[in-house]
Structures are given as C-alpha cells and as structure tokens.
C-alpha cells in the first residue's frame, strides 16, 4: 500500500525534534549528512513526504489512536546525499489522515 499525497508532517516534529540537537536519540547529526538543518526545515519536510508516498507502507500495529505503518526507503538530501531510513506513520483513527511520527536510520542486516 502507498500513503496518499496529503500526509501530515507537523512543523514542530521537524524543528523541535528531528533537527534539534539532543543529548539522547539525536537525529540531527544523521540528517545533517544529507544537508538538512534548522536553516532548511521545509526541505526535510518535502523529502519525508516524497519518501513516504514513493515506497510501500507496511502495517506495524494498532492502538486507540490508529494504525502505525513503516515505510522503508531513501531520503534524498539537499546536498545530493541519500539516507536510508524507515519512517513511521500513524493512520489516525479520528480523521483518517496519515501523520508522521518519527524516522530511524535503516541498516540492512
């Protein structure tokens, strides 16, 4: 299954979570390899949307909020570097929209 074009990616998820350096679970250094920084949050948002709608989504689990999906694929950076990631999406029960939850680097085993 593919996610629709109108996925929801909250601005705060980009600027206050993914691109903000943290002592633990820091994703900003990983994303900086592809040129994503707090100076260009809209570029990361667009890249996440493209990654989500261009690859198959696999159902992971459900809870009271909805159903979670994983999308494995490449995140194309502003500097041309490609990052392999798994993005996590919630198909919200309340309004049936798909909302971005998080991403993790993908390492093949």
MMTF fields as JSON, N, C-alpha, C and O atoms, coordinates in Angstrom:
{
  "mmtfVersion": "1.0.0",
  "mmtfProducer": "UNKNOWN",
  "numBonds": 435,
  "numAtoms": 436,
  "numGroups": 109,
  "numChains": 1,
  "numModels": 1,
  "chainsPerModel": [1],
  "groupsPerChain": [109],
  "chainIdList": ["A"],
  "bondAtomList": [4, 2, 8, 6, 12, 10, 16, 14, 20, 18, 24, 22, 28, 26, 32, 30, 36, 34, 40, 38, 44, 42, 48, 46, 52, 50, 56, 54, 60, 58, 64, 62, 68, 66, 72, 70, 76, 74, 80, 78, 84, 82, 88, 86, 92, 90, 96, 94, 100, 98, 104, 102, 108, 106, 112, 110, 116, 114, 120, 118, 124, 122, 128, 126, 132, 130, 136, 134, 140, 138, 144, 142, 148, 146, 152, 150, 156, 154, 160, 158, 164, 162, 168, 166, 172, 170, 176, 174, 180, 178, 184, 182, 188, 186, 192, 190, 196, 194, 200, 198, 204, 202, 208, 206, 212, 210, 216, 214, 220, 218, 224, 222, 228, 226, 232, 230, 236, 234, 240, 238, 244, 242, 248, 246, 252, 250, 256, 254, 260, 258, 264, 262, 268, 266, 272, 270, 276, 274, 280, 278, 284, 282, 288, 286, 292, 290, 296, 294, 300, 298, 304, 302, 308, 306, 312, 310, 316, 314, 320, 318, 324, 322, 328, 326, 332, 330, 336, 334, 340, 338, 344, 342, 348, 346, 352, 350, 356, 354, 360, 358, 364, 362, 368, 366, 372, 370, 376, 374, 380, 378, 384, 382, 388, 386, 392, 390, 396, 394, 400, 398, 404, 402, 408, 406, 412, 410, 416, 414, 420, 418, 424, 422, 428, 426, 432, 430],
  "bondOrderList": [1, 1, 1, 1, 1, 1, 1, 1, 1, 1, 1, 1, 1, 1, 1, 1, 1, 1, 1, 1, 1, 1, 1, 1, 1, 1, 1, 1, 1, 1, 1, 1, 1, 1, 1, 1, 1, 1, 1, 1, 1, 1, 1, 1, 1, 1, 1, 1, 1, 1, 1, 1, 1, 1, 1, 1, 1, 1, 1, 1, 1, 1, 1, 1, 1, 1, 1, 1, 1, 1, 1, 1, 1, 1, 1, 1, 1, 1, 1, 1, 1, 1, 1, 1, 1, 1, 1, 1, 1, 1, 1, 1, 1, 1, 1, 1, 1, 1, 1, 1, 1, 1, 1, 1, 1, 1, 1, 1],
  "groupList": [{"groupName": "UNK", "atomNameList": ["N", "CA", "C", "O"], "elementList": ["N", "C", "C", "O"], "formalChargeList": [0, 0, 0, 0], "bondAtomList": [1, 0, 2, 1, 3, 2], "bondOrderList": [1, 1, 2], "singleLetterCode": "X", "chemCompType": "L-PEPTIDE LINKING"}],
  "groupTypeList": [0, 0, 0, 0, 0, 0, 0, 0, 0, 0, 0, 0, 0, 0, 0, 0, 0, 0, 0, 0, 0, 0, 0, 0, 0, 0, 0, 0, 0, 0, 0, 0, 0, 0, 0, 0, 0, 0, 0, 0, 0, 0, 0, 0, 0, 0, 0, 0, 0, 0, 0, 0, 0, 0, 0, 0, 0, 0, 0, 0, 0, 0, 0, 0, 0, 0, 0, 0, 0, 0, 0, 0, 0, 0, 0, 0, 0, 0, 0, 0, 0, 0, 0, 0, 0, 0, 0, 0, 0, 0, 0, 0, 0, 0, 0, 0, 0, 0, 0, 0, 0, 0, 0, 0, 0, 0, 0, 0, 0],
  "groupIdList": [1, 2, 3, 4, 5, 6, 7, 8, 9, 10, 11, 12, 13, 14, 15, 16, 17, 18, 19, 20, 21, 22, 23, 24, 25, 26, 27, 28, 29, 30, 31, 32, 33, 34, 35, 36, 37, 38, 39, 40, 41, 42, 43, 44, 45, 46, 47, 48, 49, 50, 51, 52, 53, 54, 55, 56, 57, 58, 59, 60, 61, 62, 63, 64, 65, 66, 67, 68, 69, 70, 71, 72, 73, 74, 75, 76, 77, 78, 79, 80, 81, 82, 83, 84, 85, 86, 87, 88, 89, 90, 91, 92, 93, 94, 95, 96, 97, 98, 99, 100, 101, 102, 103, 104, 105, 106, 107, 108, 109],
  "secStructList": [7, 7, 7, 7, 6, 6, 7, 5, 7, 7, 2, 2, 2, 0, 0, 0, 0, 0, 1, 1, 7, 7, 1, 1, 1, 7, 7, 2, 2, 2, 2, 2, 6, 6, 6, 7, 7, 4, 4, 4, 2, 2, 2, 2, 2, 2, 2, 2, 2, 2, 2, 2, 2, 2, 1, 7, 3, 3, 3, 3, 3, 3, 3, 6, 6, 3, 3, 3, 3, 3, 3, 3, 3, 3, 3, 3, 7, 6, 6, 1, 7, 3, 3, 3, 3, 3, 3, 3, 3, 3, 3, 3, 6, 6, 6, 7, 7, 3, 3, 3, 3, 3, 3, 3, 3, 7, 7, 7, 7],
  "xCoordList": [0.833, 0.0, 0.887, 1.958, 0.432, 1.142, 0.355, -0.876, 1.067, 0.411, -0.053, 0.547, -1.115, -1.612, -0.694, 0.154, -0.876, -0.055, -0.228, 0.671, -1.374, -1.682, -1.296, -2.031, -0.134, 0.335, 0.571, 0.882, 0.421, 0.583, 1.949, 2.278, 2.736, 4.042, 4.071, 4.305, 3.835, 3.813, 5.159, 6.212, 5.114, 6.339, 7.189, 8.414, 6.549, 7.271, 8.04, 9.081, 7.547, 8.233, 9.568, 10.534, 9.606, 10.832, 11.787, 12.95, 11.28, 12.158, 12.453, 13.496, 11.558, 11.795, 12.128, 12.305, 12.211, 12.509, 13.633, 14.711, 13.397, 14.374, 15.644, 16.746, 15.503, 16.659, 17.283, 18.273, 16.726, 17.243, 18.244, 17.874, 19.507, 20.488, 20.054, 19.562, 20.248, 19.859, 20.942, 21.713, 20.992, 21.993, 21.677, 22.588, 20.381, 19.984, 19.059, 18.301, 19.13, 18.286, 18.372, 17.364, 19.585, 19.802, 19.731, 20.511, 18.814, 18.682, 19.273, 19.458, 19.567, 20.041, 21.389, 21.599, 22.3, 23.605, 23.453, 24.11, 22.584, 22.31, 21.74, 22.191, 20.76, 20.117, 21.045, 20.913, 21.987, 22.943, 23.841, 24.337, 24.053, 24.856, 24.263, 24.986, 22.952, 22.268, 21.954, 21.24, 22.491, 22.327, 21.085, 20.766, 20.372, 19.176, 19.566, 20.208, 19.166, 19.473, 18.265, 17.252, 18.386, 17.326, 17.162, 16.166, 18.121, 18.029, 17.143, 16.751, 16.825, 16.007, 14.979, 14.94, 14.16, 13.217, 12.199, 11.756, 11.828, 10.856, 11.415, 10.664, 12.725, 13.362, 13.251, 13.001, 13.436, 13.293, 11.836, 11.565, 10.928, 9.504, 9.132, 8.427, 9.61, 9.335, 9.979, 9.361, 11.205, 11.903, 11.183, 11.077, 10.69, 9.936, 8.64, 8.265, 7.965, 6.736, 7.029, 6.317, 8.068, 8.432, 8.786, 8.395, 9.53, 9.905, 8.666, 8.574, 7.717, 6.511, 5.601, 5.056, 5.431, 4.471, 5.088, 4.369, 6.41, 7.093, 7.412, 7.89, 7.158, 7.512, 6.317, 5.391, 6.357, 5.264, 5.26, 6.309, 4.061, 3.867, 3.434, 2.559, 4.045, 3.74, 3.12, 3.678, 1.962, 1.26, 2.085, 2.605, 2.199, 3.019, 2.164, 2.295, 1.291, 0.448, -0.664, -0.642, -1.627, -2.733, -2.916, -2.583, -3.45, -3.821, -5.031, -5.68, -5.333, -6.53, -6.452, -7.482, -5.235, -5.073, -5.178, -5.477, -4.93, -4.99, -4.022, -3.637, -3.63, -2.743, -1.412, -1.373, -0.325, 1.021, 1.567, 1.353, 2.282, 2.881, 4.356, 4.769, 5.144, 6.559, 6.737, 6.135, 7.579, 7.928, 9.447, 10.09, 10.024, 11.471, 11.824, 11.198, 12.837, 13.261, 14.337, 14.885, 14.629, 15.7, 15.151, 14.109, 15.865, 15.59, 16.652, 17.844, 16.232, 17.176, 17.51, 16.632, 18.787, 19.226, 19.373, 19.428, 19.436, 19.599, 20.982, 21.189, 21.923, 23.281, 23.523, 24.653, 22.464, 22.583, 22.865, 22.849, 23.121, 23.368, 22.039, 21.05, 22.031, 20.831, 21.008, 22.056, 19.973, 19.984, 18.92, 17.768, 19.304, 18.332, 17.638, 18.283, 16.311, 15.549, 14.312, 13.888, 13.76, 12.405, 11.637, 11.996, 10.584, 9.721, 8.497, 8.008, 8.012, 6.853, 5.696, 5.864, 4.539, 3.349, 2.171, 2.039, 1.319, 0.097, -1.095, -1.284, -1.894, -3.163, -4.171, -4.701, -4.421, -5.216, -6.653, -7.319, -7.109, -8.474, -9.492, -10.569, -9.148, -10.087, -10.489, -11.652, -9.52, -9.838, -9.319, -9.467, -8.708, -8.217, -7.034, -6.71, -6.386, -5.185, -3.962, -3.964, -2.93, -1.653, -0.717, -0.447, -0.218, 0.657, 2.027, 2.146, 3.054, 4.429, 4.657, 4.233, 5.329, 5.644, 7.148, 7.554, 7.963, 9.413, 10.11, 9.47, 11.429, 12.233, 13.402, 13.817, 13.917, 15.114, 16.011, 15.521, 17.332, 18.242, 18.0, 17.77, 18.056, 17.858, 19.212, 19.998, 19.467, 20.705, 20.328, 19.659, 20.761, 20.465, 21.257, 22.401, 20.605, 21.283, 21.999, 22.626],
  "yCoordList": [-1.167, 0.0, 1.242, 1.255, 2.269, 3.546, 4.58, 4.567, 5.476, 6.549, 7.628, 7.797, 8.356, 9.414, 10.641, 10.792, 11.504, 12.71, 13.693, 14.485, 13.644, 14.65, 14.212, 14.468, 13.548, 13.16, 14.412, 15.478, 14.272, 15.387, 15.267, 14.246, 16.338, 16.39, 17.679, 18.754, 17.586, 18.795, 19.518, 18.887, 20.846, 21.641, 21.39, 21.306, 21.272, 21.043, 19.738, 19.635, 18.753, 17.46, 17.625, 16.916, 18.558, 18.822, 19.707, 19.358, 20.855, 21.854, 21.622, 22.051, 20.954, 20.757, 19.307, 18.968, 18.455, 17.046, 16.539, 16.192, 16.494, 15.89, 16.721, 16.173, 18.02, 18.863, 19.54, 20.26, 19.323, 19.928, 18.978, 17.865, 19.397, 18.523, 18.173, 19.023, 16.901, 16.42, 15.514, 14.91, 15.426, 14.529, 13.051, 12.225, 12.715, 11.317, 11.265, 12.2, 10.18, 9.969, 11.126, 11.56, 11.614, 12.748, 12.293, 11.439, 12.851, 12.54, 13.653, 13.475, 14.8, 15.952, 15.685, 16.138, 14.965, 14.673, 13.764, 13.956, 12.774, 11.862, 12.64, 12.458, 13.5, 14.267, 15.32, 15.668, 15.833, 16.826, 16.246, 16.987, 14.933, 14.293, 14.552, 14.589, 14.731, 14.988, 16.474, 16.851, 17.311, 18.753, 19.334, 20.502, 18.535, 19.036, 19.674, 19.045, 20.937, 21.673, 22.518, 22.539, 23.204, 24.12, 25.289, 26.01, 25.483, 26.548, 26.185, 27.062, 24.891, 24.476, 23.395, 22.347, 23.623, 22.593, 22.182, 21.034, 23.096, 22.745, 21.731, 20.942, 21.75, 20.771, 19.358, 18.395, 19.243, 17.938, 17.475, 16.301, 18.374, 18.048, 17.496, 16.493, 18.156, 17.72, 16.36, 15.497, 16.173, 14.897, 13.755, 12.653, 14.017, 12.988, 12.631, 11.461, 13.645, 13.378, 12.516, 11.546, 12.865, 12.086, 10.65, 9.712, 10.481, 9.128, 8.333, 7.149, 8.965, 8.27, 7.837, 6.734, 8.69, 8.37, 7.571, 7.1, 7.416, 6.715, 5.26, 4.533, 4.83, 3.473, 2.807, 3.474, 1.486, 0.747, 0.946, 0.97, 1.088, 1.195, -0.168, -0.814, -0.593, -1.891, -1.667, -0.97, -2.27, -2.123, -2.745, -3.853, -2.003, -2.434, -2.877, -4.004, -1.988, -2.289, -1.262, -0.255, -1.512, -0.577, -0.342, -1.195, 0.828, 1.134, 2.067, 2.209, 2.701, 3.535, 4.762, 5.364, 5.147, 6.328, 6.021, 6.903, 4.764, 4.382, 3.264, 2.497, 3.178, 2.123, 2.73, 3.733, 2.112, 2.575, 1.807, 0.603, 2.543, 1.962, 2.332, 3.387, 1.435, 1.683, 1.843, 1.121, 2.807, 2.994, 3.012, 3.921, 2.003, 1.931, 2.497, 2.151, 3.377, 3.948, 4.984, 5.135, 5.692, 6.68, 8.08, 8.457, 8.827, 10.239, 10.989, 10.869, 11.75, 12.443, 13.801, 14.643, 14.004, 15.233, 16.412, 16.25, 17.595, 18.817, 18.898, 19.637, 18.135, 18.117, 16.917, 16.677, 16.161, 15.011, 13.688, 12.635, 13.727, 12.501, 11.818, 12.467, 10.499, 9.702, 9.007, 8.422, 9.075, 8.39, 7.295, 7.551, 6.089, 5.004, 5.132, 5.158, 5.212, 5.385, 4.496, 3.964, 4.362, 3.848, 4.988, 5.453, 5.429, 6.442, 5.751, 4.766, 6.27, 5.703, 6.69, 7.89, 6.178, 6.987, 6.421, 5.206, 7.299, 6.913, 7.246, 8.398, 6.239, 6.477, 6.764, 5.855, 8.052, 8.489, 7.999, 8.156, 7.415, 6.908, 8.054, 7.903, 9.187, 10.297, 10.942, 11.298, 11.091, 11.773, 11.046, 11.544, 9.867, 9.016, 9.61, 9.138, 10.638, 11.216, 10.404, 9.763, 10.444, 9.819, 10.895, 11.883, 10.702, 11.678, 11.074, 9.94, 11.854, 11.453, 11.329, 12.19, 10.255, 10.029, 10.199, 11.0, 9.458, 9.536, 8.862, 8.323, 8.907, 8.159, 7.538, 8.016, 6.47, 5.822, 5.47, 5.119, 5.562, 5.118, 3.638, 2.85, 3.271, 1.871, 1.244, 1.722, 0.169, -0.571, -1.986, -2.693, -2.395, -3.762, -4.736, -4.482, -5.867, -6.846, -7.878, -8.783],
  "zCoordList": [0.0, 0.0, 0.0, 0.607, -0.678, -0.702, 0.091, 0.087, 0.774, 1.513, 0.528, -0.534, 0.876, -0.012, -0.005, 0.875, -0.99, -1.11, 0.045, 0.327, 0.71, 1.735, 3.151, 4.104, 3.285, 4.615, 5.456, 4.925, 6.768, 7.707, 8.378, 8.983, 8.254, 8.906, 9.723, 9.17, 11.034, 11.87, 11.858, 11.954, 11.738, 11.723, 12.966, 12.876, 14.117, 15.358, 15.366, 16.015, 14.665, 14.582, 13.856, 14.139, 12.928, 12.18, 12.986, 13.189, 13.441, 14.066, 15.543, 16.035, 16.253, 17.69, 18.046, 19.217, 17.014, 17.284, 16.364, 16.848, 15.065, 14.17, 13.993, 13.997, 13.841, 13.526, 14.737, 14.6, 15.908, 17.129, 17.79, 18.162, 17.943, 18.597, 20.018, 20.76, 20.383, 21.707, 22.274, 21.528, 23.593, 24.2, 23.951, 23.88, 23.817, 23.574, 22.363, 22.105, 21.641, 20.46, 19.472, 18.913, 19.267, 18.365, 16.915, 16.491, 16.164, 14.755, 13.888, 12.684, 14.503, 13.735, 13.053, 11.927, 13.703, 13.095, 11.89, 10.867, 12.016, 10.907, 9.726, 8.595, 9.968, 8.896, 8.303, 7.129, 9.104, 8.61, 7.52, 6.672, 7.533, 6.479, 5.103, 4.108, 5.045, 3.776, 3.59, 2.661, 4.476, 4.335, 4.98, 4.76, 5.777, 6.452, 7.784, 8.625, 7.959, 9.185, 9.576, 8.876, 10.69, 11.114, 10.143, 10.21, 9.248, 8.254, 7.06, 6.29, 6.903, 5.765, 6.143, 5.499, 7.157, 7.615, 6.546, 6.531, 5.661, 4.628, 3.638, 3.064, 3.437, 2.546, 3.136, 2.41, 4.443, 5.097, 5.028, 4.776, 5.245, 5.192, 3.806, 3.697, 2.769, 1.403, 1.121, 0.498, 1.575, 1.367, 2.084, 1.547, 3.293, 4.026, 3.305, 3.224, 2.786, 2.049, 0.82, 0.559, 0.071, -1.123, -0.758, -1.453, 0.335, 0.77, 1.126, 0.803, 1.785, 2.253, 1.118, 1.145, 0.126, -0.932, -2.08, -2.961, -2.078, -3.165, -2.855, -3.727, -1.639, -1.221, -0.551, -0.089, -0.509, 0.122, 1.626, 2.27, 2.174, 3.626, 4.144, 3.568, 5.223, 5.818, 7.188, 8.035, 7.387, 8.665, 9.776, 9.641, 10.894, 12.017, 13.206, 13.684, 13.679, 14.836, 14.922, 14.214, 15.779, 16.0, 17.49, 18.312, 17.828, 19.196, 19.164, 18.127, 20.293, 20.364, 19.456, 19.153, 19.012, 18.165, 16.675, 15.869, 16.317, 14.907, 14.602, 15.484, 13.339, 12.868, 12.444, 11.732, 12.89, 12.582, 11.381, 11.238, 10.517, 9.318, 9.263, 9.745, 8.659, 8.389, 6.892, 6.099, 6.516, 5.112, 5.028, 5.553, 4.364, 4.209, 2.839, 1.837, 2.8, 1.528, 1.73, 2.822, 0.67, 0.669, 0.903, 0.368, 1.703, 1.934, 1.134, 1.419, 0.149, -0.726, -0.134, 0.057, 0.152, 0.804, -0.129, -1.348, 0.445, -0.332, -0.969, -1.931, -0.426, -0.968, -1.882, -2.307, -2.186, -3.077, -2.367, -3.004, -1.071, -0.306, -0.023, 0.316, -0.167, 0.107, 1.447, 1.722, 2.277, 3.569, 3.547, 3.196, 3.919, 4.036, 5.381, 6.429, 5.338, 6.58, 6.579, 5.553, 7.766, 7.942, 8.596, 9.678, 7.932, 8.53, 9.103, 8.549, 10.206, 10.897, 10.768, 10.986, 10.415, 10.164, 10.93, 11.075, 11.418, 12.109, 11.226, 10.834, 10.917, 10.218, 11.321, 11.96, 11.526, 12.669, 12.582, 11.559, 13.654, 13.732, 13.671, 13.094, 14.265, 14.417, 13.081, 12.888, 12.158, 10.891, 9.653, 8.537, 9.843, 8.762, 7.994, 6.903, 8.548, 7.929, 8.358, 9.409, 7.535, 7.863, 8.397, 7.714, 9.63, 10.27, 10.54, 11.003, 10.241, 10.512, 12.014, 12.785, 12.428, 13.833, 14.073, 14.915, 13.345, 13.527, 12.354, 11.451, 12.392, 11.429, 12.175, 13.23, 11.603, 12.132, 10.956, 9.882, 11.156, 10.094, 9.811, 10.728, 8.54, 8.151, 7.898, 7.08, 8.612, 8.428, 8.036, 8.79, 6.851, 6.415, 7.273, 7.652, 7.57, 8.416, 7.589, 8.139]
}
